Structure formats: structure tokens, C-alpha cells
């Protein structure tokens, strides 16, 4: 009886993996569309939570599109070169997240900046800084 339960649990755990393995990889157009939709959601969230003005919304959208596109290109280049070092992927992500952080700091007013930091940007920046310090210590 226990074997039957274990088998059912294992099948239940492996089903999502089997379904995912059968899915076709996304085309570049589908990847672009998916990234753009994600950015649109982020812009809407920032627009509402930070009460952005129209010109700020334009800049936030432009910054996110530029930085996420650049980060995606760099990440794909690593993958195409079969780079397996996850620290390099993290370094690319941190570089572009820092660029976004710095760009947002230039366009947000003081109250918006405080809300942005409280919304998780402060913790994320601290984590990036800790990783950078560790990388600097390894050299």
C-alpha cells in the first residue's frame, strides 16, 4: 500500500516536468513579446504605486525596455557560448539592475524614490552590493 502512494506522489511530482519538456522553445518573436508584456506590467505597477507623471512613465518604459533588452542579449550570448558559470549570469543581471536603479534615481522625485526603495529596490540593491563586495574580495 505504501508503494502505491509513493508511486502516485512521484507521478504527481514528475508530471509538470514531462509537460514542460514537451513544450516547444519560444521563438525570438515570442520571447520579445513575452518580455515586452512583462515590462508593460512593471510600468503599470510603477505608474500606480509611485504615482508617475506622464513624462516619468515614458522614461520608466524606455529605461526598462533598453536595460532588459540589453541584459537579455548579454545573457543569450553567454548561453550561446555554453557558459555554465552562474556567477557570470548574475553579474550581467546585477549590472543592468544597477543601471535601472541609477536611472530611476534621476527621474523620480524624493517621495517617489522613497516609495521605490520601500517597494523592494533597497533590499535588491543591498543584495547586489553584497555580491559585488564578495566578487571584489575574491580577486
C-alpha positions in Angstrom: 0.0 0.0 0.0 2.8 2.4 0.8 4.5 1.7 -2.5 1.3 2.7 -4.4 1.1 6.0 -2.5 4.8 6.8 -3.2 4.3 5.9 -6.9 1.3 8.3 -7.1 3.2 11.1 -5.4 6.2 10.6 -7.7 4.0 10.7 -10.8 2.3 13.8 -9.5 5.7 15.4 -9.0 7.1 14.4 -12.4 4.0 15.4 -14.5 4.9 19.1 -14.6 8.4 18.2 -15.7 7.1 16.0 -18.5 4.7 18.6 -19.7 7.4 21.3 -19.7 9.8 19.0 -21.6 7.2 18.6 -24.3 6.7 22.4 -24.8 8.4 23.9 -27.8 11.0 26.6 -27.1 9.8 30.1 -27.7 10.7 31.8 -31.0 12.6 35.1 -30.8 9.4 36.9 -31.6 7.6 35.1 -28.8 10.4 35.8 -26.3 10.3 39.5 -27.3 6.6 39.7 -26.9 6.7 37.9 -23.5 9.5 40.3 -22.3 7.5 43.3 -23.6 4.4 42.2 -21.8 6.3 41.8 -18.6 7.8 45.2 -18.9 4.3 46.7 -19.5 3.1 45.1 -16.3 6.1 46.6 -14.4 5.5 50.0 -15.9 1.8 49.9 -14.9 2.8 48.8 -11.4 5.3 51.6 -11.1 2.8 54.1 -12.6 0.2 53.3 -9.9 2.4 52.7 -6.9 4.7 55.7 -7.5 2.0 57.9 -9.0 4.2 58.7 -12.0 3.6 61.7 -14.2 3.2 61.1 -18.0 6.8 62.0 -18.8 8.1 59.7 -16.0 6.1 56.8 -17.3 7.7 57.3 -20.7 11.1 57.3 -19.2 10.4 54.3 -17.0 9.2 52.4 -20.0 12.2 53.4 -22.1 14.7 52.5 -19.3 13.2 49.1 -18.7 12.9 48.3 -22.4 16.5 49.3 -23.0 18.0 47.6 -20.0 16.1 44.4 -20.2 16.8 44.1 -23.9 20.5 44.6 -23.3 20.5 42.2 -20.4 18.7 39.6 -22.5 21.3 40.0 -25.3 24.2 39.6 -22.9 22.6 36.5 -21.2 21.9 34.9 -24.6 25.5 35.5 -25.7 26.6 33.7 -22.5 24.2 30.8 -23.2 25.3 30.5 -26.9 28.9 30.3 -25.7 27.9 27.5 -23.4 28.9 29.4 -20.3 27.9 27.4 -17.2 29.2 29.8 -14.5 26.1 31.1 -12.8 28.1 33.9 -11.3 28.6 35.4 -14.8 24.8 35.4 -15.4 24.3 37.0 -12.0 26.9 39.6 -12.8 25.1 40.6 -16.0 21.8 40.8 -14.2 23.3 42.9 -11.4 24.9 45.3 -13.9 21.6 46.0 -15.6 19.6 46.2 -12.4 22.1 48.7 -11.1 21.7 50.7 -14.3 17.9 50.7 -13.8 18.3 51.7 -10.2 20.6 54.6 -11.1 18.4 55.8 -14.0 15.2 55.7 -11.8 17.0 57.7 -9.2 17.5 60.5 -11.8 13.8 60.7 -12.8 11.9 60.1 -9.5 11.2 62.8 -7.1 12.1 62.4 -3.4 8.7 60.9 -2.3 8.6 58.5 -5.3 12.2 57.5 -4.7 11.4 56.6 -1.0 8.4 54.5 -2.2 10.5 52.8 -4.8 13.1 51.9 -2.2 10.5 50.6 0.2 9.0 48.6 -2.6 12.0 46.3 -2.6 14.6 48.2 -4.5 16.6 48.9 -1.4 16.8 45.2 -0.4 17.7 44.3 -4.0 20.4 47.0 -4.1 21.9 45.8 -0.8 22.0 42.2 -2.2 23.7 43.4 -5.4 26.2 45.4 -3.3 27.0 42.3 -1.1 27.6 40.2 -4.2 29.8 42.8 -5.7 31.8 43.0 -2.5 32.2 39.2 -2.4 33.4 39.3 -6.0 35.9 42.1 -5.2 37.2 40.0 -2.3 37.9 37.0 -4.5 40.2 38.9 -6.7 
